[in-house]
């Protein structure tokens, strides 16, 4: 078997597209902790089984596999998957021994939690006790009076806060509302508008003609005065600019509450909203007072470091991470930390620390409220630190709804529920089969994820070696690896370290005392392989690092075994470091395979023209490739790209121009590696090698010419045994040995 011959693009692409829609349903383990980017586990399962399986991919995919004796490495286990460690976890699940490296201690920590054995009964008891203790101590701080039945025990889902500004001319405090629409009439029967005069919440059928406030009689409106970092003072009319970094962290005023009343919900349509009453305001004041009493022993006091993403925080006056939370959040988090640190079972304690870290993304004053979906948008809903004018404070406890489910998001109940599903999946993994419009969950009995089975007394063990270090410095024995599967960082990608410092300072505070992994005060590292203006890391740095890692991995690979990795970028030049790294490692690129890897509806992708399709580069020291995949003319490239696009269409994908572009780039880079490999001089500087790749790529047909040739390309077809649709025939006649 080999990936080149056994990887079924339409089959895997079809599953990947579905997995990307609701990834937690297909790979529940993704819920252990938030990470960035969007690579499906389906893809890496397909690659591994294509290379080592003894059946066709479709047979092996839904069967129990045990690839004992095979050792697989991932040098970038936090590189670019939301389920970080995806290649390792998929390899571990089918019985391989795994070795993982990442320079980011947060990535190392999360992959450890994903893959390690956990006593689920002990964890469930500890988590239940923690939530019960918090409920007893602070549950009343998340209760409000229901406007419908008068019960004082309605559960608050979200407290909504608006930023305040002090007029620099008259000294008046005023609200910085970006607009006055609180809720759209999509998931609520009517629109909810905030009165600019008295703050009352008004139900409005037609928001274009909202009428008058039911409380004060003033005219309602959608628009507000705060726009483009300027706002007129409602008192004196003077124009004030915002934010003001010298004024310190922003001030907020609670202006609305969304709550849940269990008694009224069965007969109530839509959601429950109210303007905070005196008791609601007094509850927050009580939390502030209690925080002063108990202190902040476990609240990190770390400074925010300058960076490409953190610069926005500085502009809003934030200087320390604890300033990003309000006092009720800090009080609840401090109590949570104290309860966690009393847990004696280390693995259970580490799981709860991970829960708290994941909880942080909902328990801060950068969360926003989605007026259409009517839910909290966590701090990482976009890959940065967005600072809005309206912030959303979620119920810290969450609202239990019975049967292991919860109402709302961002509370302890919700986080624990997801974690239990994630770790249960480790013991009982499954796949999802789609046939004739029906979806069937297929348990894969015999497979499991972990260093040992998730049970109290299991003898089944696997070798799992995870290292928090740069893979540029590893020293693996020659011929010790059966494969390398990875999703490396992409040049100029998300600044994972800058964002994850937000969580890291808490984990370090709780778990770092006796752990050398947490020696440094930040996850940032000068050797991190991302473009970063603040740290002056450019394309040369990225190239040198990627090359060093690939050389180390190639040295450790058994002859003919694969180094396979995913990559895509909107710029062809960003592929040049990939070509250099492959060539420096002494490898040839035997295949470039397309597979959907991101969700088209993602707010990071939708409407941008970006591709959702990755190229999987398969590289080896020795092997064969079909002569028909060697391309020189635009028409030959167009034929190869068209074949790939047709396979993606068979999977249900409608390729965009961005997808076409990235598939084309993959073939161009593959051919550049193929043509340059015999005379490649790895001793040249990074800039010289990048220039050499650039010169050769410029001698190949340009992407625009290939794209123009695609519409006129005639592609012969045949029928695959496992796919009834007509698909392009690759014209294979003979193989080229390398």
C-alpha positions as CSV (number, residue, x, y, z in Angstrom):
1,X,0.0,0.0,0.0
2,X,1.0,3.6,-0.4
3,X,-0.7,7.0,-0.2
4,X,0.0,7.7,-3.9
5,X,-1.9,4.5,-4.9
6,X,-4.4,4.0,-2.1
7,X,-5.5,7.5,-1.1
8,X,-9.1,8.0,-2.4
9,X,-9.5,11.7,-2.9
10,X,-13.3,11.8,-3.5
11,X,-14.0,9.5,-0.6
12,X,-11.9,11.4,2.0
13,X,-12.9,14.8,0.6
14,X,-16.5,14.0,0.9
15,X,-16.1,13.0,4.6
16,X,-13.9,16.0,5.3
17,X,-16.5,18.4,3.9
18,X,-19.1,16.9,6.2
19,X,-16.7,16.8,9.2
20,X,-15.9,20.5,8.8
21,X,-19.6,21.5,9.2
22,X,-19.9,20.3,12.8
23,X,-16.5,19.0,13.7
24,X,-17.3,18.1,17.3
25,X,-19.9,15.6,16.1
26,X,-17.3,13.7,14.0
27,X,-14.3,14.2,16.3
28,X,-15.6,15.0,19.8
29,X,-12.0,15.1,21.1
30,X,-11.7,18.5,19.5
31,X,-13.5,19.9,22.6
32,X,-10.7,19.2,25.0
33,X,-9.5,22.8,24.5
34,X,-9.7,25.6,21.9
35,X,-7.1,25.8,19.2
36,X,-6.9,27.5,15.8
37,X,-7.2,26.5,12.1
38,X,-9.3,23.7,10.7
39,X,-7.8,20.4,9.6
40,X,-10.1,17.4,9.7
41,X,-9.1,14.2,11.5
42,X,-10.7,12.3,8.6
43,X,-7.9,13.4,6.3
44,X,-5.1,12.1,8.5
45,X,-6.9,8.8,9.2
46,X,-7.2,8.4,5.4
47,X,-3.5,9.2,4.8
48,X,-2.3,6.7,7.5
49,X,-4.6,3.9,6.4
50,X,-3.6,4.5,2.8
51,X,0.0,4.0,3.6
52,X,-0.1,1.1,6.1
53,X,-3.5,-0.5,5.8
54,X,-4.0,-4.0,4.3
55,X,-7.4,-3.2,2.8
56,X,-8.8,-0.6,0.4
57,X,-9.2,2.7,2.1
58,X,-13.0,2.5,2.2
59,X,-12.8,-0.9,3.8
60,X,-10.2,0.0,6.3
61,X,-11.8,3.3,7.2
62,X,-14.8,1.7,8.9
63,X,-12.9,-1.3,10.2
64,X,-10.9,-1.8,13.4
65,X,-7.2,-1.3,12.7
66,X,-4.1,-2.3,14.7
67,X,-0.9,-1.0,13.2
68,X,1.3,-2.2,16.0
69,X,5.0,-1.8,15.4
70,X,4.7,1.3,13.3
71,X,6.2,4.5,14.7
72,X,4.9,7.9,13.5
73,X,6.1,11.4,14.3
74,X,4.6,14.9,14.1
75,X,7.2,17.7,14.4
76,X,4.5,20.4,14.6
77,X,1.8,18.9,16.8
78,X,0.3,22.3,17.5
79,X,1.0,23.6,14.0
80,X,-2.4,24.1,12.4
81,X,-5.3,21.9,13.6
82,X,-8.1,22.7,15.9
83,X,-7.7,19.2,17.2
84,X,-4.0,19.9,17.7
85,X,-2.1,16.7,17.5
86,X,-4.5,15.4,14.9
87,X,-1.9,13.3,13.0
88,X,-0.6,11.8,16.3
89,X,-4.1,11.1,17.7
90,X,-5.2,9.4,14.5
91,X,-2.0,7.3,14.4
92,X,-2.3,6.5,18.1
93,X,-5.9,5.4,17.6
94,X,-5.0,2.8,15.0
95,X,-2.2,1.3,17.1
96,X,0.9,3.2,16.1
97,X,3.6,4.4,18.6
98,X,3.8,8.2,18.3
99,X,6.4,10.9,18.9
100,X,5.3,14.6,18.9
101,X,7.1,17.9,19.2
102,X,6.0,21.5,19.6
103,X,7.8,24.6,20.8
104,X,4.6,26.0,22.3
105,X,4.0,24.8,25.8
106,X,0.2,25.3,25.4
107,X,0.2,22.9,22.4
108,X,2.2,20.4,24.4
109,X,-0.2,20.7,27.4
110,X,-3.3,20.3,25.3
111,X,-2.1,17.3,23.3
112,X,-1.1,15.6,26.5
113,X,-4.6,16.0,27.9
114,X,-6.2,14.8,24.6
115,X,-4.1,11.6,24.4
116,X,-3.5,10.6,28.0
117,X,-5.5,8.0,30.0
118,X,-8.1,9.5,32.3
119,X,-10.2,7.8,35.0
120,X,-13.6,9.1,33.8
121,X,-15.5,8.2,36.9
122,X,-13.0,10.1,39.1
123,X,-13.0,13.1,36.7
124,X,-16.9,13.1,36.7
125,X,-17.1,13.1,40.5
126,X,-14.4,15.8,40.8
127,X,-16.1,18.1,38.2
128,X,-19.5,17.6,39.8
129,X,-18.2,18.5,43.2
130,X,-16.5,21.6,41.9
131,X,-19.7,22.8,40.2
132,X,-21.8,22.0,43.3
133,X,-19.4,24.0,45.5
134,X,-19.5,27.0,43.2
135,X,-23.3,26.8,43.0
136,X,-23.5,26.9,46.8
137,X,-21.1,29.8,47.1
138,X,-21.9,32.0,44.1
139,X,-25.0,30.6,42.4
140,X,-27.1,33.5,43.7
141,X,-24.9,36.0,41.8
142,X,-26.3,34.4,38.6
143,X,-30.0,34.6,39.5
144,X,-32.5,37.3,38.5
145,X,-36.2,38.0,38.8
146,X,-38.3,36.7,35.9
147,X,-40.5,39.5,34.5
148,X,-43.2,37.0,33.5
149,X,-43.8,34.9,36.7
150,X,-41.9,37.0,39.3
151,X,-39.7,34.1,40.4
152,X,-36.4,35.4,41.8
153,X,-34.6,32.2,40.8
154,X,-34.5,32.6,37.0
155,X,-31.0,31.8,35.7
156,X,-29.0,34.5,34.0
157,X,-27.5,33.4,30.7
158,X,-25.7,36.6,29.8
159,X,-25.1,40.0,31.4
160,X,-24.6,42.6,28.7
161,X,-22.3,45.5,29.2
162,X,-21.6,48.7,27.2
163,X,-18.4,50.7,27.3
164,X,-18.5,54.1,28.8
165,X,-16.7,57.3,27.9
166,X,-16.1,60.4,30.0
167,X,-16.5,63.6,27.9
168,X,-13.2,65.4,27.8
169,X,-15.1,68.8,27.7
170,X,-18.0,68.6,30.1
171,X,-17.0,65.5,32.2
172,X,-20.3,63.7,31.6
173,X,-20.2,59.8,31.4
174,X,-22.0,58.4,28.4
175,X,-22.4,55.1,26.6
176,X,-20.5,54.0,23.5
177,X,-23.3,52.0,21.8
178,X,-22.4,51.0,18.3
179,X,-26.1,50.5,17.6
180,X,-29.2,50.0,19.7
181,X,-30.5,46.7,18.3
182,X,-30.0,44.1,21.1
183,X,-31.7,41.1,19.3
184,X,-32.9,40.5,15.8
185,X,-36.2,38.9,14.9
186,X,-34.5,35.7,13.7
187,X,-34.4,33.6,16.9
188,X,-36.7,35.8,18.8
189,X,-40.3,36.6,17.7
190,X,-39.6,40.4,17.5
191,X,-36.7,42.8,17.5
192,X,-35.4,44.2,20.8
193,X,-34.2,47.8,20.9
194,X,-32.5,49.7,23.7
195,X,-34.0,53.1,24.3
196,X,-31.1,55.7,24.0
197,X,-32.9,57.9,26.6
198,X,-33.8,55.7,29.5
199,X,-32.3,52.3,28.6
200,X,-35.6,50.4,28.6
201,X,-35.8,47.3,26.3
202,X,-38.5,47.5,23.7
203,X,-40.1,44.9,21.6
204,X,-40.4,46.1,18.0
205,X,-42.0,44.4,15.1
206,X,-40.6,46.7,12.3
207,X,-37.2,48.0,13.2
208,X,-37.3,50.4,10.3
209,X,-40.2,52.2,12.0
210,X,-39.6,51.4,15.7
211,X,-42.0,54.0,17.2
212,X,-41.7,55.3,20.7
213,X,-40.2,53.8,23.9
214,X,-42.8,52.0,26.0
215,X,-41.2,53.4,29.2
216,X,-40.3,57.1,28.6
217,X,-42.1,57.9,25.3
218,X,-38.9,59.0,23.4
219,X,-38.4,58.0,19.8
220,X,-36.6,54.7,19.3
221,X,-33.8,54.4,16.8
222,X,-31.4,51.8,15.5
223,X,-28.4,54.1,15.1
224,X,-26.2,55.3,17.8
225,X,-23.6,58.0,18.1
226,X,-20.4,55.9,18.4
227,X,-18.9,55.3,15.0
228,X,-15.4,55.1,13.6
229,X,-13.7,55.7,17.0
230,X,-15.6,59.0,17.5
231,X,-18.7,59.8,19.5
232,X,-20.6,63.0,20.3
233,X,-21.3,63.7,23.9
234,X,-25.1,63.7,24.5
235,X,-24.7,66.5,27.0
236,X,-22.6,69.1,25.3
237,X,-22.3,67.7,21.8
238,X,-18.5,67.7,21.8
239,X,-16.9,65.0,19.7
240,X,-14.8,62.6,21.7
241,X,-12.4,60.0,20.3
242,X,-11.9,56.5,21.6
243,X,-10.1,54.5,22.7
244,X,-7.8,56.4,25.0
245,X,-4.8,54.2,26.0
246,X,-3.7,56.6,28.7
247,X,-7.1,56.2,30.5
248,X,-6.4,52.6,31.5
249,X,-8.7,49.7,30.8
250,X,-12.2,50.5,29.6
251,X,-15.1,51.1,32.0
252,X,-18.4,49.2,31.4
253,X,-22.1,49.6,32.4
254,X,-24.5,46.7,32.7
255,X,-27.5,47.5,30.5
256,X,-29.3,44.2,29.7
257,X,-29.7,40.6,30.8
258,X,-30.7,37.5,28.9
259,X,-32.0,34.9,31.3
260,X,-33.7,31.5,31.4
261,X,-36.8,30.7,33.4
262,X,-37.5,27.0,33.7
263,X,-41.0,27.6,34.9
264,X,-42.0,29.9,32.0
265,X,-40.0,28.4,29.2
266,X,-42.5,25.7,28.2
267,X,-45.2,28.4,27.4
268,X,-42.9,31.2,26.3
269,X,-41.9,31.9,22.7
270,X,-38.3,33.2,22.1
271,X,-35.9,34.4,24.7
272,X,-36.2,36.3,28.0
273,X,-34.6,39.8,28.2
274,X,-34.7,42.5,30.8
275,X,-33.1,45.7,31.9
276,X,-31.1,45.1,35.1
277,X,-32.9,45.9,38.3
278,X,-31.5,47.1,41.6
279,X,-31.0,43.5,42.8
280,X,-29.0,42.6,39.7
281,X,-26.7,45.6,40.2
282,X,-26.4,44.8,43.9
283,X,-25.3,41.3,42.9
284,X,-22.4,42.6,41.0
285,X,-21.4,44.9,43.8
286,X,-21.5,42.0,46.2
287,X,-19.2,40.0,44.0
288,X,-16.7,42.9,43.9
289,X,-16.8,43.1,47.7
290,X,-16.3,39.4,48.1
291,X,-13.3,39.4,45.7
292,X,-11.6,42.0,47.9
293,X,-12.2,39.8,50.9
294,X,-10.8,36.5,49.5
295,X,-8.0,38.0,47.5
296,X,-6.5,36.9,44.2
297,X,-4.0,34.2,45.1
298,X,-4.5,32.3,41.9
299,X,-5.2,35.2,39.5
300,X,-2.2,35.8,37.3
301,X,-0.8,39.3,37.4
302,X,1.3,38.9,34.2
303,X,1.9,41.8,31.9
304,X,0.6,41.6,28.3
305,X,3.6,41.6,26.0
306,X,3.7,43.7,22.8
307,X,2.9,41.8,19.6
308,X,1.1,41.8,16.3
309,X,-2.2,40.9,17.9
310,X,-1.8,42.3,21.4
311,X,-1.3,45.8,20.0
312,X,-5.1,46.2,19.9
313,X,-5.2,45.5,23.6
314,X,-2.7,48.2,24.3
315,X,-4.7,50.7,22.3
316,X,-7.6,50.1,24.6
317,X,-5.5,50.6,27.7
318,X,-5.1,47.0,28.8
319,X,-1.6,46.3,30.3
320,X,-2.2,43.1,32.3
321,X,-4.2,40.0,31.5
322,X,-6.3,40.3,34.7
323,X,-7.6,43.6,33.5
324,X,-9.5,41.7,30.7
325,X,-12.0,40.3,33.3
326,X,-14.6,42.0,35.5
327,X,-14.7,41.5,39.3
328,X,-17.5,38.9,39.3
329,X,-15.6,36.8,36.7
330,X,-12.3,37.1,38.7
331,X,-14.2,36.1,41.9
332,X,-15.6,33.0,40.3
333,X,-12.3,32.1,38.7
334,X,-10.4,32.5,41.9
335,X,-12.8,30.1,43.7
336,X,-12.6,27.7,40.8
337,X,-8.8,27.6,41.0
338,X,-8.9,27.0,44.8
339,X,-11.2,24.0,44.3
340,X,-9.0,22.6,41.5
341,X,-5.8,22.8,43.5
342,X,-7.4,20.7,46.3
343,X,-7.7,17.7,43.9
344,X,-5.2,15.0,44.7
345,X,-5.3,12.9,41.5
346,X,-2.8,14.7,39.2
347,X,-4.5,13.6,35.9
348,X,-7.9,14.7,37.2
349,X,-6.4,18.0,38.4
350,X,-4.7,18.6,35.1
351,X,-8.0,17.9,33.3
352,X,-9.8,20.5,35.5
353,X,-7.0,23.0,34.9
354,X,-7.5,22.5,31.2
355,X,-11.2,23.0,31.7
356,X,-10.6,26.3,33.4
357,X,-8.2,27.4,30.7
358,X,-10.9,26.6,28.0
359,X,-13.5,28.4,30.2
360,X,-11.5,31.6,30.1
361,X,-12.4,32.3,26.5
362,X,-16.0,32.8,27.5
363,X,-15.3,34.4,30.9
364,X,-13.7,37.7,30.0
365,X,-14.8,41.2,29.0
366,X,-13.8,40.9,25.4
367,X,-16.6,38.4,24.6
368,X,-19.3,39.9,22.3
369,X,-23.0,39.2,21.9
370,X,-24.3,37.9,18.6
371,X,-27.6,39.8,18.0
372,X,-28.7,37.4,15.4
373,X,-27.7,34.0,16.9
374,X,-28.4,35.4,20.4
375,X,-25.3,33.9,22.0
376,X,-21.9,34.8,23.4
377,X,-19.0,35.0,20.9
378,X,-15.9,33.9,22.7
379,X,-12.7,35.9,22.7
380,X,-11.2,33.6,19.9
381,X,-14.3,33.6,17.6
382,X,-11.9,35.6,15.4
383,X,-8.2,34.9,15.4
384,X,-7.2,38.0,17.3
385,X,-8.2,40.1,20.2
386,X,-11.3,41.9,19.0
387,X,-12.4,44.7,21.4
388,X,-16.1,45.6,20.9
389,X,-18.2,48.3,22.4
390,X,-20.7,45.8,23.8
391,X,-19.4,42.9,25.8
392,X,-21.1,39.7,27.0
393,X,-20.5,38.1,30.4
394,X,-21.6,34.5,30.5
395,X,-22.9,32.6,33.5
396,X,-19.8,31.1,35.0
397,X,-21.6,28.0,36.2
398,X,-23.7,27.4,33.2
399,X,-27.3,26.2,33.3
400,X,-27.8,22.5,33.7
401,X,-30.7,21.3,31.7
402,X,-30.8,17.6,32.7
403,X,-29.6,14.6,30.9
404,X,-26.0,15.9,30.7
405,X,-27.0,19.0,28.6
406,X,-26.8,22.7,29.4
407,X,-28.4,25.9,28.3
408,X,-26.3,28.6,26.8
409,X,-22.5,28.4,26.5
410,X,-19.4,29.3,28.3
411,X,-20.1,27.9,31.8
412,X,-18.6,25.1,33.8
413,X,-21.5,22.8,33.1
414,X,-21.0,23.2,29.3
415,X,-17.2,22.8,29.5
416,X,-17.4,19.6,31.6
417,X,-20.1,18.2,29.4
418,X,-17.9,18.6,26.3
419,X,-14.8,17.3,28.0
420,X,-16.6,14.1,29.1
421,X,-17.8,13.5,25.5
422,X,-14.2,14.1,24.3
423,X,-12.6,11.6,26.6
424,X,-15.4,9.1,26.2
425,X,-14.7,9.2,22.5
426,X,-11.1,8.2,23.3
427,X,-12.4,4.9,24.7
428,X,-15.1,4.4,22.1
429,X,-14.2,6.1,18.8
430,X,-16.6,6.1,15.9
431,X,-16.9,7.2,12.3
432,X,-19.9,8.5,10.5
433,X,-21.1,6.9,7.3
434,X,-23.4,8.7,4.8
435,X,-25.5,6.5,2.5
436,X,-28.5,7.6,0.4
437,X,-29.0,10.7,2.4
438,X,-28.8,8.8,5.7
439,X,-26.2,9.4,8.4
440,X,-25.1,6.4,10.5
441,X,-22.7,6.4,13.4
442,X,-20.4,3.4,13.1
443,X,-18.6,2.3,16.3
444,X,-15.0,1.2,15.6
445,X,-14.6,-1.5,18.2
446,X,-11.0,-2.4,19.0
447,X,-9.6,1.1,18.4
448,X,-8.9,3.6,21.2
449,X,-7.0,6.7,21.9
450,X,-4.5,7.1,24.8
451,X,-1.2,5.9,26.4
452,X,-3.5,3.3,27.9
453,X,-7.2,2.6,27.8
454,X,-9.5,4.9,29.7
455,X,-10.4,2.4,32.4
456,X,-9.4,1.8,36.0
457,X,-7.4,-1.4,35.3
458,X,-6.5,-1.8,31.7
459,X,-3.3,-3.5,30.7
460,X,-3.4,-2.1,27.1
461,X,-0.7,0.4,26.6
462,X,0.9,2.3,23.7
463,X,4.1,4.4,23.5
464,X,3.4,8.1,23.5
465,X,6.3,10.5,23.6
466,X,5.4,14.2,23.6
467,X,8.2,16.8,23.8
468,X,7.9,20.5,24.4
469,X,10.8,21.6,22.2
470,X,11.6,22.7,18.7
471,X,11.9,19.9,16.3
472,X,14.9,21.6,14.8
473,X,17.0,20.3,17.7
474,X,15.8,16.6,17.8
475,X,18.2,13.8,17.4
476,X,16.2,10.7,16.3
477,X,18.1,7.6,15.2
478,X,18.4,7.0,11.5
479,X,15.7,4.7,10.2
480,X,13.7,4.9,13.4
481,X,10.5,6.4,11.9
482,X,7.9,4.7,9.6
483,X,6.3,8.0,8.7
484,X,6.0,11.7,9.4
485,X,2.6,13.3,9.2
486,X,2.1,16.9,10.0
487,X,0.3,20.2,9.4
488,X,3.1,22.7,9.7
489,X,2.6,26.4,10.5
490,X,1.9,28.5,7.4
491,X,4.0,31.6,6.9
492,X,2.1,34.7,8.2
493,X,-0.6,32.6,9.9
494,X,-2.4,33.1,13.2
495,X,-0.1,34.2,16.0
496,X,-0.9,31.2,18.1
497,X,1.6,32.1,20.9
498,X,0.3,35.7,21.3
499,X,-3.3,34.5,21.6
500,X,-2.5,31.5,23.8
501,X,-0.6,33.5,26.3
502,X,-4.1,34.6,27.5
503,X,-4.7,31.0,28.7
504,X,-1.1,30.1,29.4
505,X,-0.5,32.5,32.2
506,X,-3.4,30.8,34.1
507,X,-2.1,27.2,33.4
508,X,1.4,28.3,34.4
509,X,0.1,29.7,37.6
510,X,-1.7,26.5,38.5
511,X,0.5,23.7,37.0
512,X,3.9,25.4,36.5
513,X,5.5,25.1,40.0
514,X,7.2,21.8,39.5
515,X,7.0,21.6,35.7
516,X,10.1,22.8,33.8
517,X,7.9,23.2,30.7
518,X,6.4,26.3,32.3
519,X,9.7,28.0,33.2
520,X,9.2,30.9,30.7
521,X,6.5,33.6,31.3
522,X,5.2,33.4,27.7
523,X,4.6,30.8,25.0
524,X,6.3,33.0,22.5
525,X,9.6,31.8,21.2
526,X,12.1,33.4,18.8
527,X,12.2,30.0,16.9
528,X,8.5,29.9,16.3
529,X,7.8,29.4,12.6
530,X,5.4,32.1,11.8
531,X,5.8,35.5,10.2
532,X,5.7,38.1,12.9
533,X,6.4,41.8,12.4
534,X,7.0,42.6,16.1
535,X,9.5,39.8,16.4
536,X,11.1,40.6,13.0
537,X,10.5,37.1,11.6
538,X,10.3,37.0,7.8
539,X,10.3,34.4,5.0
540,X,14.0,33.6,5.5
541,X,13.4,32.7,9.2
542,X,10.4,30.5,8.2
543,X,12.4,28.8,5.5
544,X,15.4,28.0,7.7
545,X,13.3,26.6,10.5
546,X,11.1,24.4,8.2
547,X,14.2,23.2,6.4
548,X,15.9,22.2,9.6
549,X,12.9,20.3,10.8
550,X,12.4,18.4,7.5
551,X,16.1,17.5,7.4
552,X,15.8,16.0,11.0
553,X,12.7,14.0,10.0
554,X,14.1,12.8,6.7
555,X,17.2,11.5,8.5
556,X,15.0,9.5,10.9
557,X,12.8,8.0,8.2
558,X,13.1,4.5,7.0
559,X,14.0,4.3,3.2
560,X,11.0,5.0,1.0
561,X,8.7,6.0,3.9
562,X,6.6,9.2,3.6
563,X,6.9,12.7,5.0
564,X,3.3,13.9,4.3
565,X,2.1,17.4,5.2
566,X,-0.8,19.7,4.4
567,X,-0.3,23.3,3.1
568,X,-2.2,26.1,1.4
569,X,-1.7,29.8,1.0
570,X,-3.0,32.6,-1.2
571,X,0.5,33.5,-2.4
572,X,2.6,31.3,-4.6
573,X,5.8,32.8,-3.0
574,X,4.7,31.5,0.4
575,X,5.1,28.0,-1.1
576,X,8.8,28.6,-1.8
577,X,10.0,27.7,1.7
578,X,8.1,24.4,1.4
579,X,10.1,23.6,-1.8
580,X,13.4,24.5,-0.1
581,X,12.6,22.4,2.9
582,X,11.8,19.3,0.8
583,X,14.9,19.8,-1.3
584,X,17.2,20.4,1.7
585,X,15.9,17.2,3.2
586,X,16.9,15.2,0.1
587,X,13.3,14.2,-0.6
588,X,11.3,14.2,-3.8
589,X,7.6,15.1,-3.9
590,X,5.9,12.0,-5.2
591,X,2.3,13.4,-5.1
592,X,0.3,16.5,-4.4
593,X,-3.2,15.6,-3.4
594,X,-6.2,17.9,-2.8
595,X,-8.5,17.7,0.2
596,X,-10.9,20.2,1.8
597,X,-9.5,21.3,5.1
598,X,-11.5,24.4,6.2
599,X,-15.1,25.4,6.4
600,X,-16.3,27.7,3.6
601,X,-18.8,29.4,5.9
602,X,-16.1,30.3,8.4
603,X,-16.0,34.0,9.1
604,X,-12.3,33.8,8.3
605,X,-12.9,32.4,4.8
606,X,-16.4,33.4,3.7
607,X,-16.3,36.1,1.0
608,X,-12.5,36.4,1.0
609,X,-11.7,34.5,-2.1
610,X,-9.5,32.2,0.0
611,X,-9.3,28.4,-0.6
612,X,-10.8,25.8,1.7
613,X,-8.6,23.2,-0.1
614,X,-5.2,22.0,1.2
615,X,-2.6,20.3,-0.9
616,X,-1.2,17.2,0.8
617,X,2.4,17.0,-0.2
618,X,3.7,13.4,-0.1
619,X,7.5,13.2,0.0
620,X,9.9,10.3,-0.1
621,X,13.6,9.5,-0.5
622,X,12.9,6.7,-3.0
623,X,9.9,5.5,-4.9
624,X,8.1,5.9,-8.2
625,X,5.7,8.4,-9.7
626,X,3.4,8.0,-12.7
627,X,5.1,9.6,-15.8
628,X,1.7,11.1,-16.6
629,X,2.0,13.4,-13.6
630,X,5.2,15.1,-15.0
631,X,4.1,18.4,-16.5
632,X,5.9,21.0,-18.6
633,X,3.3,22.8,-20.6
634,X,0.3,24.8,-19.4
635,X,-2.0,22.2,-21.0
636,X,-0.3,19.4,-19.0
637,X,-0.6,21.3,-15.8
638,X,-4.2,22.1,-16.7
639,X,-5.0,18.5,-17.2
640,X,-3.6,17.6,-13.7
641,X,-5.5,20.4,-12.0
642,X,-8.7,19.5,-13.8
643,X,-8.4,15.9,-12.7
644,X,-8.1,17.0,-9.1
645,X,-11.0,19.5,-9.4
646,X,-13.2,16.7,-10.8
647,X,-12.4,14.5,-7.8
648,X,-13.3,17.3,-5.5
649,X,-16.6,17.8,-7.4
650,X,-17.3,14.1,-7.0
651,X,-17.0,14.7,-3.2
652,X,-19.7,17.4,-3.4
653,X,-17.4,20.4,-3.4
654,X,-17.9,23.2,-5.8
655,X,-14.4,24.5,-6.4
656,X,-13.9,28.2,-6.3
657,X,-11.2,30.2,-8.1
658,X,-9.3,30.2,-4.8
659,X,-9.4,26.4,-4.7
660,X,-8.3,26.2,-8.3
661,X,-5.4,28.5,-7.5
662,X,-4.2,26.5,-4.5
663,X,-4.4,23.2,-6.4
664,X,-2.4,24.7,-9.2
665,X,0.2,26.0,-6.7
666,X,0.6,22.5,-5.3
667,X,1.4,21.0,-8.7
668,X,3.8,23.9,-9.6
669,X,5.7,23.4,-6.4
670,X,5.8,19.6,-6.8
671,X,7.2,20.0,-10.3
672,X,9.8,22.6,-9.1
673,X,11.0,20.1,-6.5
674,X,11.1,17.3,-9.0
675,X,13.2,19.4,-11.5
676,X,15.6,21.0,-9.0
677,X,16.4,18.0,-6.8
678,X,19.3,16.5,-8.8
679,X,21.4,19.7,-8.8
680,X,20.2,21.2,-5.5
681,X,22.8,22.8,-3.3
682,X,21.6,22.8,0.3
683,X,24.7,24.8,1.4
684,X,23.4,28.0,0.0
685,X,21.8,30.7,2.2
686,X,18.1,30.7,2.7
687,X,17.7,33.8,0.5
688,X,19.7,32.2,-2.3
689,X,17.7,29.0,-2.2
690,X,14.4,30.9,-2.2
691,X,15.7,32.8,-5.2
692,X,16.6,29.6,-7.0
693,X,13.1,28.2,-6.4
694,X,11.6,31.5,-7.6
695,X,13.6,31.5,-10.8
696,X,12.6,27.9,-11.6
697,X,9.0,28.6,-10.8
698,X,9.1,31.6,-13.2
699,X,10.2,29.3,-15.9
700,X,7.1,27.1,-15.5
701,X,3.8,28.1,-17.0
702,X,2.3,30.9,-14.9
703,X,-0.9,30.1,-12.8
704,X,-3.0,32.5,-15.0
705,X,-2.0,30.6,-18.1
706,X,-2.8,27.3,-16.5
707,X,-6.2,28.5,-15.4
708,X,-6.9,29.8,-18.9
709,X,-6.0,26.4,-20.3
710,X,-8.3,24.5,-18.0
711,X,-11.5,25.5,-19.7
712,X,-10.3,24.1,-23.0
713,X,-8.7,20.9,-21.7
714,X,-10.2,17.6,-22.9
715,X,-10.0,15.0,-20.1
716,X,-10.5,11.3,-20.9
717,X,-12.6,9.5,-18.3
718,X,-12.9,6.1,-16.9
719,X,-14.9,4.5,-14.0
720,X,-13.5,3.8,-10.6
721,X,-14.5,0.6,-9.0
722,X,-15.7,2.3,-5.9
723,X,-17.3,5.4,-7.5
724,X,-20.0,5.0,-10.1
725,X,-19.6,8.6,-11.5
726,X,-17.4,9.2,-14.5
727,X,-14.0,10.5,-13.3
728,X,-10.9,11.8,-15.1
729,X,-8.4,9.1,-16.1
730,X,-4.8,10.0,-15.3
731,X,-3.4,8.4,-18.4
732,X,-0.9,6.3,-16.4
733,X,1.4,4.4,-18.8
734,X,4.6,3.8,-16.8
735,X,6.3,5.0,-13.6
736,X,9.3,7.1,-13.1
737,X,11.8,5.8,-10.5
738,X,13.5,8.2,-8.1
